[in-house]
Amino acid sequence: MSRDFEETIQMVKFTKRKDDRDIDAIKQFLYLAPSLMFLKDYSSEERGGAYVMISREFERTHGLKRADVIGKTDHDLFPRHIADKRKQDDVHTLQFGRIVTVVDADGTRYNGFKPTKMALIPIAVLHEVPFSYLAGMSVSPPDFRSAD
């Protein structure tokens, strides 16, 4: 058995309720997926784009741990110019109400990585409008750290 598979088995804790099992499986998929992925909460002004889930690739790419990201916004975590661009892209996507593809950041290297092409996905829970969540995932492979 591969190490990732064993980690997955250890991480997934099934409950007696099927809905809880489904939600847990989705959380594990998001965390273990080999793409940079996240879910942000825009359900209220005070939440305003707080991360609720991130993938392991998100942690690796940004050099951050899940515990340090969940509940925080881009402005809490990243340089202002990057956070401002991400917020602008998020708000545009939520207002547009359709999947939007953007280039993350501003073309400069951040933390040793070049920008990544991202698909931003507005999510409505129980068909509510305005959209209350925003999911993101890389649609191009992230660039790996250069030796320089």
Protein Blocks (a to p, Z undefined) as FASTA:
>chain_A
ZZklmmmmmmpccdfblklmmmmmmmmmmmmpcbdcddddfkbfklnopafbdcfklmmm
nopafklmgopafklmmcfklmmmmmmmmmmmmmnopacdddehjhiaeehiacdddddd
dddehhiacdfbdcdddfbdcddddfZZ
